[in-house]
Amino acid sequence: MRYAELAVNSPRSHSTFCYAIPPQLDIDVGQAVWVPFGSRVIQGIVVELSAQPSVEVTKEIAETITDYPLLSPRQIELARWVSQHYLSPLFNSIALMLPPGFERKLITYFQYREGTSPSPTKDLPPLTPEQTQALHLIREKEKKSFKELERKFGPKKAKQICDQLLHYHLVMKSQEPEKAKVKPKSLPFVQLHCLDAPPGL
């Protein structure tokens, strides 16, 4: 098993965190990855690799964001210096060198599980009015973001309702990166073709 020290995209994080590298992932220094961090999944940049973990208990890297390093070892060394000199989180120093629009979050979605029924059974108690309303909202679309449910029920209540619907196997949960905030920009241009120009011009 190999391990990676990561700078993670969290405002409260001023240190690196050690994660185990799953055998199926080919990870290199400078590569961007998704990692579990508390109850969330966030971005991280690999700043160091090792054969031994720096802590007793480690979580595994979830998946790679890119198949290639975004930063060179020299850039990571520079980011470390900036972080130490200006007392800023390491990821913030690294972010100065990342491509525009790189920083994105994972959006949590809920989808109705086809073939199930909310009707009460011996394994499924009657749904509360709020659970019924949430399930109806989720069924309206192919998938419903947790942000939308939070706006409807409030963060704490929305989490409670979604956890219950998941427990009853009435919905499925998935996560997808939010849409890129920066897109390639195309500019029109005019090219002059001179049909009667002398040779060499």
MARNU-460658 format. One record per residue (C-alpha): chain; z, x, y. Coordinates in Angstrom, 2 decimals. Last residue first. Layout:
N
+-------+---------+---------+---------+
! kette !      zz !      xx !      yy !
+-------+---------+---------+---------+
!     A !       Z !       X !       Y !
...
+-------+---------+---------+---------+
This chain:
201
+-------+---------+---------+---------+
! kette !      zz !      xx !      yy !
+-------+---------+---------+---------+
!     A !  -50.74 !    4.02 !   38.56 !
!     A !  -52.40 !    6.54 !   36.19 !
!     A !  -55.72 !    4.74 !   36.00 !
!     A !  -56.57 !    2.81 !   39.19 !
!     A !  -54.91 !   -0.62 !   39.68 !
!     A !  -57.14 !   -3.67 !   39.33 !
!     A !  -54.90 !   -5.71 !   37.00 !
!     A !  -51.67 !   -5.11 !   38.88 !
!     A !  -48.86 !   -6.72 !   36.87 !
!     A !  -45.62 !   -7.20 !   38.80 !
!     A !  -42.48 !   -8.03 !   36.84 !
!     A !  -40.13 !  -10.68 !   38.10 !
!     A !  -36.53 !  -11.01 !   36.98 !
!     A !  -34.22 !  -13.77 !   35.79 !
!     A !  -30.60 !  -12.81 !   35.07 !
!     A !  -28.78 !  -13.65 !   31.85 !
!     A !  -25.00 !  -13.40 !   31.64 !
!     A !  -23.34 !  -12.96 !   28.27 !
!     A !  -20.30 !  -15.23 !   27.91 !
!     A !  -16.69 !  -14.73 !   28.94 !
!     A !  -13.90 !  -17.17 !   28.11 !
!     A !  -14.66 !  -17.06 !   24.40 !
!     A !  -13.78 !  -20.30 !   22.65 !
!     A !  -10.31 !  -20.47 !   21.13 !
!     A !   -9.89 !  -18.78 !   17.76 !
!     A !   -9.49 !  -21.24 !   14.87 !
!     A !   -6.45 !  -22.45 !   12.95 !
!     A !   -6.17 !  -25.04 !   10.19 !
!     A !   -3.73 !  -27.72 !    9.06 !
!     A !   -4.47 !  -30.53 !    6.62 !
!     A !   -3.23 !  -34.12 !    6.89 !
!     A !   -1.77 !  -36.85 !    4.66 !
!     A !   -0.04 !  -34.46 !    2.23 !
!     A !    3.36 !  -36.15 !    2.91 !
!     A !    4.80 !  -32.76 !    3.90 !
!     A !    1.85 !  -32.22 !    6.23 !
!     A !    2.51 !  -35.60 !    7.85 !
!     A !    6.18 !  -34.65 !    8.25 !
!     A !    5.39 !  -31.26 !    9.80 !
!     A !    2.94 !  -32.97 !   12.17 !
!     A !    5.57 !  -35.49 !   13.32 !
!     A !    8.24 !  -32.83 !   13.91 !
!     A !    5.82 !  -30.56 !   15.75 !
!     A !    4.70 !  -33.43 !   17.99 !
!     A !    8.31 !  -34.41 !   18.71 !
!     A !    9.24 !  -30.92 !   19.90 !
!     A !    6.09 !  -30.32 !   21.98 !
!     A !    5.84 !  -33.76 !   23.66 !
!     A !    4.32 !  -36.88 !   22.07 !
!     A !    0.91 !  -37.29 !   23.70 !
!     A !    0.49 !  -33.92 !   25.40 !
!     A !    1.78 !  -32.20 !   22.27 !
!     A !   -0.73 !  -34.13 !   20.15 !
!     A !   -3.58 !  -32.83 !   22.31 !
!     A !   -2.24 !  -29.27 !   22.09 !
!     A !   -2.01 !  -29.64 !   18.29 !
!     A !   -5.77 !  -29.98 !   18.23 !
!     A !   -7.35 !  -32.92 !   16.45 !
!     A !  -10.05 !  -32.64 !   13.78 !
!     A !  -13.06 !  -34.67 !   12.70 !
!     A !  -11.98 !  -37.13 !   15.35 !
!     A !  -10.34 !  -40.56 !   15.33 !
!     A !   -8.43 !  -39.72 !   12.12 !
!     A !   -6.03 !  -37.42 !   14.02 !
!     A !   -5.28 !  -40.12 !   16.59 !
!     A !   -4.58 !  -42.67 !   13.83 !
!     A !   -2.27 !  -40.20 !   12.08 !
!     A !   -0.39 !  -39.66 !   15.33 !
!     A !    0.02 !  -43.42 !   15.85 !
!     A !    1.25 !  -43.94 !   12.29 !
!     A !    3.72 !  -41.06 !   12.63 !
!     A !    4.96 !  -42.51 !   15.93 !
!     A !    5.37 !  -46.00 !   14.45 !
!     A !    7.32 !  -44.51 !   11.51 !
!     A !    5.55 !  -44.15 !    8.19 !
!     A !    6.84 !  -46.08 !    5.18 !
!     A !    8.14 !  -43.72 !    2.48 !
!     A !    5.69 !  -41.76 !    0.35 !
!     A !    6.64 !  -40.65 !   -3.16 !
!     A !    7.48 !  -44.13 !   -4.53 !
!     A !    4.55 !  -45.48 !   -2.53 !
!     A !    4.06 !  -46.63 !    1.05 !
!     A !    0.46 !  -46.97 !    2.34 !
!     A !   -0.63 !  -43.88 !    4.31 !
!     A !   -3.57 !  -43.41 !    1.93 !
!     A !   -5.21 !  -40.22 !    0.73 !
!     A !   -8.82 !  -39.66 !   -0.31 !
!     A !   -9.70 !  -37.64 !    2.76 !
!     A !   -6.94 !  -35.47 !    4.24 !
!     A !   -7.00 !  -36.14 !    7.96 !
!     A !   -7.45 !  -32.97 !    9.99 !
!     A !   -4.97 !  -31.09 !   12.14 !
!     A !   -5.93 !  -28.21 !   14.40 !
!     A !   -4.05 !  -25.14 !   15.66 !
!     A !   -5.84 !  -23.04 !   18.27 !
!     A !   -5.61 !  -19.27 !   17.84 !
!     A !   -5.43 !  -17.37 !   21.10 !
!     A !   -7.95 !  -15.17 !   22.84 !
!     A !   -7.94 !  -11.84 !   24.65 !
!     A !  -11.37 !  -10.26 !   24.22 !
!     A !  -12.98 !  -11.95 !   27.23 !
!     A !  -14.04 !   -8.66 !   28.80 !
!     A !  -14.16 !   -5.81 !   26.25 !
!     A !  -10.89 !   -3.87 !   25.81 !
!     A !   -9.94 !   -0.85 !   27.92 !
!     A !   -7.45 !   -2.49 !   30.28 !
!     A !   -6.12 !   -4.46 !   27.29 !
!     A !   -4.68 !   -1.22 !   25.86 !
!     A !   -2.24 !   -0.91 !   28.74 !
!     A !   -1.24 !   -4.56 !   28.37 !
!     A !   -0.87 !   -4.03 !   24.60 !
!     A !    1.54 !   -1.14 !   25.23 !
!     A !    3.85 !   -3.29 !   27.34 !
!     A !    4.38 !   -1.70 !   30.77 !
!     A !    6.88 !    0.95 !   31.82 !
!     A !    4.38 !    2.58 !   34.24 !
!     A !    4.51 !    6.09 !   32.75 !
!     A !    5.29 !    4.97 !   29.19 !
!     A !    2.59 !    2.31 !   29.02 !
!     A !    0.03 !    4.47 !   30.83 !
!     A !    0.74 !    7.36 !   28.45 !
!     A !    0.43 !    5.10 !   25.41 !
!     A !   -2.86 !    3.72 !   26.75 !
!     A !   -4.18 !    7.29 !   27.14 !
!     A !   -3.31 !    8.07 !   23.51 !
!     A !   -5.01 !    4.83 !   22.47 !
!     A !   -8.11 !    5.88 !   24.40 !
!     A !   -8.07 !    9.29 !   22.73 !
!     A !   -7.75 !    7.66 !   19.28 !
!     A !  -10.91 !    5.63 !   20.04 !
!     A !  -10.77 !    1.93 !   20.87 !
!     A !  -12.65 !   -1.13 !   19.65 !
!     A !  -12.59 !    0.04 !   16.04 !
!     A !  -15.08 !   -1.68 !   13.70 !
!     A !  -15.16 !   -4.81 !   11.56 !
!     A !  -13.70 !   -6.90 !   14.36 !
!     A !  -11.10 !   -9.67 !   14.31 !
!     A !   -9.56 !   -8.54 !   11.02 !
!     A !   -7.37 !  -10.78 !    8.92 !
!     A !   -3.77 !  -11.83 !    8.27 !
!     A !   -2.06 !   -8.44 !    8.47 !
!     A !    0.85 !   -8.56 !    6.07 !
!     A !    4.51 !   -8.94 !    6.98 !
!     A !    6.97 !   -6.09 !    6.68 !
!     A !   10.58 !   -5.69 !    5.54 !
!     A !   12.33 !   -2.31 !    5.46 !
!     A !   10.93 !   -0.90 !    8.70 !
!     A !    8.76 !    2.14 !    9.56 !
!     A !    6.58 !    1.52 !    6.51 !
!     A !    5.24 !    4.47 !    4.49 !
!     A !    1.63 !    5.51 !    3.90 !
!     A !    0.81 !    5.47 !    7.60 !
!     A !   -1.75 !    4.21 !   10.10 !
!     A !   -1.44 !    4.19 !   13.90 !
!     A !   -2.56 !    2.23 !   16.96 !
!     A !   -3.96 !   -0.88 !   15.28 !
!     A !   -4.55 !   -3.53 !   17.95 !
!     A !   -2.98 !   -6.97 !   17.59 !
!     A !   -3.93 !  -10.55 !   18.28 !
!     A !   -1.62 !  -13.48 !   17.55 !
!     A !   -0.63 !  -15.87 !   14.76 !
!     A !    2.41 !  -17.95 !   15.70 !
!     A !    5.74 !  -18.94 !   14.16 !
!     A !    7.20 !  -15.46 !   14.60 !
!     A !    4.28 !  -13.08 !   14.81 !
!     A !    1.71 !  -13.44 !   12.04 !
!     A !   -1.16 !  -10.99 !   12.60 !
!     A !   -4.81 !  -11.24 !   13.63 !
!     A !   -6.60 !   -7.90 !   13.89 !
!     A !   -8.40 !   -5.56 !   16.32 !
!     A !   -9.31 !   -2.04 !   15.19 !
!     A !   -8.33 !    1.06 !   17.14 !
!     A !   -7.09 !    2.94 !   14.08 !
!     A !   -8.87 !    1.78 !   10.93 !
!     A !   -8.41 !   -1.11 !    8.51 !
!     A !  -10.39 !   -1.93 !    5.37 !
!     A !   -8.88 !   -5.20 !    4.14 !
!     A !   -8.85 !   -6.26 !    0.48 !
!     A !   -5.72 !   -4.23 !   -0.34 !
!     A !   -3.64 !   -6.07 !    2.28 !
!     A !   -2.39 !   -3.78 !    5.08 !
!     A !    1.36 !   -4.06 !    5.63 !
!     A !    2.52 !   -4.52 !    9.20 !
!     A !    4.76 !   -2.39 !   11.44 !
!     A !    5.33 !   -3.52 !   15.01 !
!     A !    4.86 !   -1.54 !   18.22 !
!     A !    7.20 !   -1.73 !   21.20 !
!     A !    7.22 !   -3.48 !   24.57 !
!     A !    6.69 !   -7.01 !   23.19 !
!     A !    7.90 !   -9.89 !   25.34 !
!     A !    4.45 !  -10.60 !   26.80 !
!     A !    2.91 !  -10.87 !   23.32 !
!     A !   -0.51 !   -9.53 !   22.40 !
!     A !    0.59 !   -7.09 !   19.71 !
!     A !    0.48 !   -3.29 !   19.63 !
!     A !    0.32 !   -2.51 !   15.96 !
!     A !    1.65 !    0.14 !   13.60 !
!     A !   -0.23 !   -0.06 !   10.32 !
!     A !    0.83 !    0.27 !    6.72 !
!     A !   -0.88 !    1.24 !    3.48 !
!     A !    0.00 !    0.00 !    0.00 !
+-------+---------+---------+---------+
